[in-house]
Amino acid sequence: MLVEVWSDFVCPWCYIGKRRLETALSRFEHADDVEIVWRSFQLDPSTPPGADGPVSESLRTKYGVSAEQVVQMNERVTTLAAAEGLEYHLETARVANTFDAHRVAHLAREHGAGPQLHERLMRAHLVESVHLGTPENVVRLAAEVGVPADEARRVLDGDDYADDVRAEIDLARQFGASGVPFFVMGRTHGVAGAQPVEVFDGALAEAYRRATAPVR
């Protein structure tokens, strides 16, 4: 059964949702029959290429809230992340346009390292405060999971996989997704947001039941 996940590397809720899905899969009796594909989505496509600066300042401007309110928002999501074993450092996270990182993620998929790079890029941004808008950082992180550095540089120097990234973003919208994380199980069940593990339990079970039901 195919499980497709739309997410963005800079999305704190996406990493939480990833961990909750993994928890559900760890106790799903048919987990060996599940294939996960991580699909591209941009949390904020209006972020200019090459942009940098504190995410906290960007949030303050975007939502028109005070610096204190941003701190409270970050503390809330950091606490939820900690419950999933993630140590966020949102106060030092850097703004980045992730389109090019998604292009390299498509290259990683061809090398059988798509899930590994998705995890690595999320951790880099949300835990380690690595700037994902810097080509050198993306190349280094890709190389850490087995993607040849010269191939990653070639992708970043051109426009390879740009159409693939756009196509996956469009597909998410066709499914009705307006944000991420967004999970589709077996093309029959959708889960929007970082829902509790029990929601993933039910969606996986029902999607698997439908996928394996005899044709009448």
Secondary structure, 3 states (H helix, E strand, C coil): CEEEEEECCCCHHHHHHHHHHHHHHHCCCCHHHCEEEEEECCCCCCCCCCCCCEHHHHHHHHHCCCHHHHHHHHHHHHHHHHHCCCCCCHHHCECCCCHHHHHHHHHHHHCCCHHHHHHHHHHHHHCCCCCCCCHHHHHHHHHHCCCCHHHHHHHHHCCCCHHHHHHHHHHHHHCCCCCCCEEEECCCEEEECCCCHHHHHHHHHHHHHHHHCCCC
